[in-house]
Amino acid sequence: MRRKKEQKKWRLADIGQWLKNAFLATIKGELLMRLHVGRYFIHIVYTFFLLWISIWFSLKIEKTLTRVEDNRKELENLEIYHAQKTVELVGMNRMSRVQEMLEQKGSTLTLPEKPADRIK
């Protein structure tokens, strides 16, 4: 009997049978026992846990970096808005005088009605 097993060679047609056996063993929960790695079960669970934690941390880090980038863009827009308002406040004293001078010269130039657009 042992001699017949030793004489049996591997064939390409055996792949289908091997896949079927592996699938059935997985369904029944016997795959680790058939592979004789049952004693390493705790190591397999530990490795799975470490991989799961690694993926979870990566997703959390990616989400945080996305939020930081969005906040950076918003902060940049607010800085531009603040600078624009500061310029308007400083110019309030001079604008009335300049506008009076323009009206005296007969110019139709007036203050802008909307704020400046940002070109990207």
Backbone as ProteinMPNN parsed JSONL, in Angstrom:
{"seq_chain_A": "MRRKKEQKKWRLADIGQWLKNAFLATIKGELLMRLHVGRYFIHIVYTFFLLWISIWFSLKIEKTLTRVEDNRKELENLEIYHAQKTVELVGMNRMSRVQEMLEQKGSTLTLPEKPADRIK", "coords_chain_A": {"N_chain_A": [[0.824, -1.186, 0.0], [1.867, 1.264, 0.853], [3.863, 1.507, -1.002], [2.445, 1.929, -3.36], [1.454, 4.483, -2.908], [3.803, 5.957, -2.881], [4.602, 5.622, -5.484], [2.739, 7.005, -6.923], [2.337, 9.713, -9.022], [2.259, 13.274, -9.394], [-0.337, 14.903, -11.179], [-1.733, 17.097, -13.684], [-4.467, 17.006, -13.76], [-5.14, 16.538, -11.164], [-5.422, 18.909, -9.841], [-8.01, 20.012, -9.863], [-9.389, 18.187, -8.196], [-7.934, 18.632, -5.848], [-8.547, 21.326, -5.313], [-11.296, 21.083, -4.896], [-11.327, 19.441, -2.594], [-10.003, 21.157, -0.813], [-11.814, 23.285, -0.695], [-14.097, 22.005, 0.391], [-13.016, 21.222, 2.839], [-12.535, 23.711, 3.961], [-15.14, 24.668, 4.229], [-16.143, 22.833, 6.089], [-14.499, 23.426, 8.19], [-12.107, 22.162, 8.587], [-9.699, 22.634, 7.406], [-7.227, 23.612, 8.491], [-6.574, 21.44, 10.091], [-6.268, 19.4, 8.227], [-4.044, 20.332, 6.891], [-2.207, 20.042, 8.809], [-1.502, 22.098, 10.602], [-2.647, 22.863, 12.926], [-1.591, 23.313, 15.449], [-0.48, 25.76, 15.197], [-2.486, 27.551, 15.28], [-3.105, 29.708, 17.044], [-1.105, 31.466, 16.385], [-1.78, 32.066, 13.776], [-4.247, 33.347, 14.176], [-3.35, 35.537, 15.669], [-1.682, 36.807, 13.783], [-3.614, 37.457, 11.846], [-5.113, 39.26, 13.399], [-3.191, 41.311, 13.797], [-2.816, 42.165, 11.14], [-5.398, 43.094, 10.587], [-5.607, 45.221, 12.425], [-3.578, 46.838, 11.414], [-4.592, 47.54, 8.863], [-6.9, 48.903, 9.672], [-5.807, 51.076, 11.139], [-4.466, 52.323, 9.01], [-6.623, 53.169, 7.421], [-7.835, 54.976, 9.194], [-5.794, 56.889, 9.477], [-5.615, 57.814, 6.845], [-8.147, 58.982, 6.577], [-7.931, 61.034, 8.463], [-5.815, 62.553, 7.365], [-7.035, 63.413, 5.021], [-9.04, 65.036, 6.057], [-7.434, 66.996, 7.268], [-6.233, 68.132, 5.013], [-8.491, 69.212, 3.721], [-9.232, 71.097, 5.646], [-6.977, 72.724, 5.545], [-7.231, 73.9, 3.02], [-9.601, 75.326, 3.41], [-8.765, 77.083, 5.418], [-6.887, 78.562, 3.987], [-8.591, 79.9, 2.201], [-10.024, 81.443, 4.044], [-7.987, 83.059, 5.036], [-7.409, 84.601, 2.8], [-9.844, 85.934, 2.558], [-9.836, 87.37, 4.957], [-7.595, 89.044, 4.569], [-8.543, 90.559, 2.439], [-10.699, 91.902, 3.631], [-9.308, 93.398, 5.519], [-7.835, 95.124, 3.902], [-9.956, 96.522, 2.768], [-10.945, 97.809, 5.046], [-8.796, 99.464, 5.818], [-8.667, 101.043, 3.571], [-11.015, 102.496, 3.698], [-10.929, 105.074, 4.741], [-9.567, 106.526, 2.8], [-11.015, 106.043, 0.5], [-13.449, 107.454, 0.405], [-12.57, 110.049, 0.04], [-11.16, 109.828, -2.412], [-13.268, 109.063, -4.048], [-14.868, 111.321, -3.965], [-13.157, 113.099, -5.297], [-13.079, 111.918, -7.829], [-15.759, 112.226, -8.599], [-15.888, 115.001, -8.769], [-14.284, 115.411, -10.984], [-15.883, 114.332, -12.878], [-15.987, 111.598, -13.447], [-17.182, 108.255, -14.066], [-16.472, 106.158, -12.562], [-16.784, 103.849, -9.888], [-17.056, 102.308, -6.597], [-16.296, 98.783, -6.336], [-18.914, 96.35, -6.784], [-19.051, 93.711, -6.015], [-17.025, 91.259, -4.258], [-13.54, 90.497, -5.038], [-12.775, 87.924, -7.421], [-11.394, 84.661, -7.114], [-8.757, 83.287, -8.889], [-7.965, 80.144, -10.131]], "CA_chain_A": [[0.0, 0.0, 0.0], [2.755, 2.411, 0.926], [4.593, 1.571, -2.253], [1.556, 2.513, -4.362], [1.406, 5.918, -2.65], [5.073, 6.54, -3.285], [4.711, 5.565, -6.934], [1.772, 7.909, -7.538], [2.917, 10.987, -9.447], [1.34, 14.403, -9.477], [-0.821, 15.184, -12.533], [-2.456, 18.352, -13.833], [-5.876, 16.733, -13.494], [-5.335, 16.473, -9.715], [-5.658, 20.256, -9.313], [-9.452, 20.14, -9.624], [-9.712, 17.409, -7.002], [-7.319, 19.295, -4.707], [-9.346, 22.515, -5.026], [-12.572, 20.621, -4.331], [-11.064, 19.005, -1.231], [-9.68, 22.344, -0.015], [-13.066, 24.024, -0.496], [-14.926, 21.264, 1.34], [-12.362, 21.285, 4.15], [-12.758, 25.052, 4.478], [-16.542, 24.732, 4.63], [-16.309, 22.023, 7.294], [-13.617, 23.929, 9.233], [-11.051, 21.176, 8.789], [-8.547, 22.936, 6.551], [-5.996, 23.664, 9.274], [-6.257, 20.083, 10.551], [-5.766, 18.623, 7.076], [-2.712, 20.827, 6.563], [-1.404, 19.746, 9.996], [-1.002, 23.33, 11.196], [-3.542, 23.18, 14.036], [-0.839, 23.807, 16.6], [-0.115, 27.154, 14.919], [-3.739, 28.306, 15.159], [-3.023, 30.972, 17.779], [-0.234, 32.351, 15.602], [-2.568, 32.506, 12.618], [-5.213, 34.329, 14.685], [-2.576, 36.721, 16.047], [-1.276, 37.463, 12.532], [-4.832, 38.057, 11.29], [-5.425, 40.414, 14.233], [-2.229, 42.37, 13.489], [-3.128, 42.697, 9.809], [-6.646, 43.84, 10.695], [-5.279, 46.475, 13.111], [-2.79, 47.638, 10.477], [-5.511, 48.09, 7.853], [-7.786, 49.844, 10.35], [-5.021, 52.29, 11.375], [-4.223, 52.982, 7.719], [-7.848, 53.869, 7.034], [-8.013, 56.116, 10.094], [-4.784, 57.884, 9.124], [-6.016, 58.39, 5.555], [-9.291, 59.852, 6.834], [-7.425, 62.213, 9.167], [-5.054, 63.373, 6.417], [-7.998, 64.04, 4.118], [-9.677, 66.12, 6.803], [-6.422, 68.043, 7.437], [-6.078, 68.81, 3.716], [-9.692, 70.031, 3.518], [-9.144, 72.243, 6.565], [-5.924, 73.613, 5.052], [-7.807, 74.678, 1.916], [-10.558, 76.264, 3.991], [-7.977, 78.111, 6.11], [-6.318, 79.433, 2.956], [-9.671, 80.774, 1.735], [-10.329, 82.399, 5.107], [-6.895, 84.033, 5.093], [-7.617, 85.522, 1.672], [-11.0, 86.762, 2.92], [-9.386, 88.285, 6.021], [-6.724, 90.052, 3.957], [-9.394, 91.435, 1.634], [-11.453, 92.76, 4.548], [-8.351, 94.331, 6.116], [-7.556, 96.144, 2.882], [-11.162, 97.366, 2.664], [-11.033, 98.632, 6.246], [-7.761, 100.494, 5.74], [-8.98, 101.939, 2.459], [-12.254, 103.251, 3.901], [-10.614, 106.484, 4.97], [-9.119, 107.146, 1.551], [-11.971, 105.832, -0.592], [-14.429, 108.543, 0.307], [-11.859, 111.209, -0.519], [-10.899, 109.555, -3.827], [-14.543, 109.071, -4.757], [-15.258, 112.73, -4.108], [-12.31, 113.693, -6.334], [-13.531, 111.402, -9.114], [-17.039, 112.866, -8.934], [-15.584, 116.383, -9.159], [-13.724, 115.378, -12.337], [-16.906, 113.833, -13.797], [-15.745, 110.183, -13.775], [-18.261, 107.319, -13.701], [-15.839, 105.075, -11.804], [-17.317, 103.722, -8.529], [-16.548, 101.171, -5.836], [-16.782, 97.503, -6.862], [-20.145, 95.881, -6.147], [-18.843, 92.374, -5.451], [-15.603, 91.054, -3.949], [-12.699, 89.976, -6.114], [-12.835, 86.474, -7.666], [-10.108, 83.979, -6.988], [-8.434, 82.516, -10.093], [-7.201, 78.946, -9.772]], "C_chain_A": [[0.874, 1.257, 0.0], [3.511, 2.581, -0.379], [3.746, 2.207, -3.355], [1.48, 4.032, -4.171], [2.682, 6.598, -3.104], [5.217, 6.561, -4.807], [3.761, 6.541, -7.624], [2.427, 9.263, -7.814], [1.818, 12.058, -9.492], [0.959, 14.642, -10.932], [-1.589, 16.499, -12.53], [-3.938, 18.167, -13.506], [-6.169, 16.684, -11.989], [-5.658, 17.837, -9.113], [-7.136, 20.449, -8.99], [-9.875, 19.41, -8.363], [-9.14, 18.091, -5.747], [-8.119, 20.548, -4.312], [-10.681, 22.151, -4.389], [-12.381, 20.206, -2.879], [-10.765, 20.197, -0.313], [-10.937, 23.155, 0.288], [-13.948, 23.333, 0.534], [-14.323, 21.307, 2.745], [-12.56, 22.658, 4.784], [-14.187, 25.197, 4.985], [-16.751, 23.994, 5.958], [-15.448, 22.519, 8.453], [-12.461, 22.997, 9.533], [-9.772, 21.503, 8.038], [-7.239, 22.948, 7.335], [-5.583, 22.279, 9.764], [-5.688, 19.231, 9.411], [-4.36, 19.062, 6.674], [-1.726, 20.596, 7.714], [-0.751, 20.999, 10.58], [-1.907, 23.772, 12.344], [-2.811, 23.743, 15.235], [-0.407, 25.261, 16.417], [-1.342, 28.06, 14.841], [-3.654, 29.659, 15.855], [-2.126, 31.966, 17.048], [-0.974, 32.911, 14.388], [-3.575, 33.569, 13.052], [-4.503, 35.626, 15.034], [-2.145, 37.507, 14.8], [-2.467, 38.149, 11.879], [-5.197, 39.32, 12.064], [-4.485, 41.583, 13.927], [-2.496, 42.997, 12.126], [-4.392, 43.553, 9.844], [-6.394, 45.194, 11.354], [-4.496, 47.398, 12.179], [-3.68, 48.294, 9.417], [-6.403, 49.147, 8.477], [-7.055, 51.165, 10.633], [-4.748, 53.036, 10.076], [-5.447, 53.764, 7.261], [-8.088, 55.098, 7.905], [-7.032, 57.241, 9.758], [-5.156, 58.578, 7.82], [-7.182, 59.361, 5.735], [-8.84, 61.141, 7.513], [-6.661, 63.132, 8.217], [-5.967, 64.07, 5.414], [-8.672, 65.221, 4.793], [-8.703, 67.288, 7.005], [-6.258, 68.833, 6.136], [-7.284, 69.699, 3.425], [-9.656, 71.274, 4.405], [-8.065, 73.229, 6.125], [-6.456, 74.487, 3.911], [-8.783, 75.73, 2.446], [-9.84, 77.408, 4.708], [-7.356, 79.085, 5.116], [-7.376, 80.397, 2.426], [-10.019, 81.827, 2.783], [-9.235, 83.448, 5.255], [-7.03, 85.061, 3.971], [-8.76, 86.478, 1.991], [-10.608, 87.794, 3.974], [-8.512, 89.395, 5.45], [-7.542, 91.051, 3.152], [-10.167, 92.403, 2.534], [-10.542, 93.79, 5.227], [-8.033, 95.465, 5.15], [-8.752, 97.074, 2.738], [-11.265, 98.313, 3.854], [-10.011, 99.774, 6.223], [-8.111, 101.512, 4.665], [-10.226, 102.767, 2.651], [-11.99, 104.741, 4.077], [-10.271, 107.185, 3.66], [-10.182, 107.058, 0.454], [-12.961, 106.987, -0.723], [-13.785, 109.788, -0.322], [-11.616, 111.012, -2.014], [-12.198, 109.609, -4.625], [-15.044, 110.508, -4.953], [-14.455, 113.403, -5.227], [-12.737, 113.213, -7.717], [-14.843, 112.04, -9.546], [-16.826, 114.319, -9.391], [-15.043, 116.444, -10.589], [-14.719, 114.841, -13.352], [-16.717, 112.379, -14.206], [-16.934, 109.336, -13.327], [-17.723, 106.127, -12.901], [-16.369, 105.069, -10.374], [-16.665, 102.529, -7.83], [-17.069, 99.861, -6.432], [-18.001, 97.019, -6.077], [-19.975, 94.505, -5.506], [-17.355, 92.193, -5.162], [-14.849, 90.426, -5.119], [-12.847, 88.446, -6.225], [-11.448, 85.894, -7.553], [-9.896, 83.107, -8.228], [-7.555, 81.34, -9.682], [-6.331, 78.513, -10.917]], "O_chain_A": [[0.636, 2.191, -0.766], [3.764, 3.707, -0.806], [4.27, 2.943, -4.192], [1.445, 4.781, -5.147], [2.642, 7.699, -3.653], [5.89, 7.436, -5.351], [3.961, 6.869, -8.793], [3.004, 9.873, -6.914], [0.628, 11.764, -9.61], [1.812, 14.595, -11.818], [-2.042, 16.956, -11.481], [-4.584, 19.096, -13.022], [-7.329, 16.779, -11.585], [-6.125, 17.908, -7.976], [-7.47, 20.997, -7.94], [-10.63, 19.946, -7.552], [-9.795, 18.121, -4.705], [-8.342, 20.8, -3.128], [-11.142, 22.818, -3.463], [-13.182, 20.576, -2.021], [-11.222, 20.235, 0.83], [-11.105, 23.654, 1.401], [-14.484, 23.976, 1.437], [-15.053, 21.416, 3.73], [-12.734, 22.766, 5.998], [-14.419, 25.78, 6.044], [-17.456, 24.482, 6.841], [-15.641, 22.082, 9.588], [-11.896, 23.041, 10.626], [-8.841, 20.698, 8.044], [-6.249, 22.362, 6.897], [-4.394, 21.972, 9.845], [-4.756, 18.449, 9.605], [-3.575, 18.257, 6.173], [-0.544, 20.922, 7.596], [0.406, 20.968, 10.999], [-1.921, 24.952, 12.693], [-3.361, 24.57, 15.964], [-0.011, 25.917, 17.381], [-1.249, 29.201, 14.388], [-4.096, 30.663, 15.295], [-2.366, 33.173, 17.092], [-0.811, 34.076, 14.025], [-3.739, 34.58, 12.371], [-5.006, 36.706, 14.726], [-2.236, 38.734, 14.776], [-2.357, 39.282, 11.412], [-5.55, 40.335, 11.465], [-4.935, 42.722, 13.81], [-2.414, 44.216, 11.971], [-4.454, 44.607, 9.212], [-6.912, 46.21, 10.891], [-4.73, 48.606, 12.162], [-3.523, 49.478, 9.119], [-6.639, 50.189, 7.866], [-7.604, 52.242, 10.401], [-4.795, 54.266, 10.052], [-5.326, 54.887, 6.772], [-8.499, 56.145, 7.404], [-7.406, 58.414, 9.758], [-5.026, 59.796, 7.705], [-7.208, 60.43, 5.126], [-9.318, 62.223, 7.17], [-6.836, 64.35, 8.255], [-5.693, 65.198, 5.004], [-8.854, 66.276, 4.186], [-9.108, 68.447, 6.92], [-6.155, 70.06, 6.16], [-7.123, 70.817, 2.936], [-10.007, 72.369, 3.967], [-8.218, 74.437, 6.31], [-6.158, 75.68, 3.85], [-8.789, 76.874, 1.992], [-10.256, 78.563, 4.615], [-7.303, 80.289, 5.368], [-7.094, 81.578, 2.224], [-10.28, 82.98, 2.44], [-9.524, 84.604, 5.566], [-6.791, 86.251, 4.177], [-8.669, 87.678, 1.731], [-11.004, 88.957, 3.889], [-8.675, 90.56, 5.81], [-7.268, 92.251, 3.18], [-10.272, 93.59, 2.225], [-10.96, 94.921, 5.479], [-7.971, 96.629, 5.546], [-8.581, 98.285, 2.599], [-11.628, 99.479, 3.697], [-10.333, 100.911, 6.569], [-7.875, 102.708, 4.836], [-10.489, 103.664, 1.85], [-12.764, 105.571, 3.6], [-10.661, 108.334, 3.454], [-10.233, 107.917, -0.427], [-13.268, 107.435, -1.827], [-14.411, 110.483, -1.122], [-11.843, 111.931, -2.801], [-12.23, 110.132, -5.738], [-15.585, 110.844, -6.007], [-15.002, 114.182, -6.008], [-12.76, 113.994, -8.668], [-15.025, 112.359, -10.721], [-17.511, 114.797, -10.296], [-15.304, 117.401, -11.318], [-14.455, 114.877, -14.554], [-17.251, 111.967, -15.236], [-17.605, 109.652, -12.344], [-18.468, 105.192, -12.606], [-16.414, 106.107, -9.714], [-15.829, 101.835, -8.409], [-18.172, 99.833, -6.978], [-18.11, 97.244, -4.872], [-20.683, 94.174, -4.555], [-16.518, 92.884, -5.743], [-15.447, 89.899, -6.058], [-13.026, 87.766, -5.215], [-10.453, 86.552, -7.857], [-10.749, 82.291, -8.574], [-6.55, 81.501, -8.99], [-5.611, 77.521, -10.804]]}, "name": "protein", "num_of_chains": 1, "seq": "MRRKKEQKKWRLADIGQWLKNAFLATIKGELLMRLHVGRYFIHIVYTFFLLWISIWFSLKIEKTLTRVEDNRKELENLEIYHAQKTVELVGMNRMSRVQEMLEQKGSTLTLPEKPADRIK"}
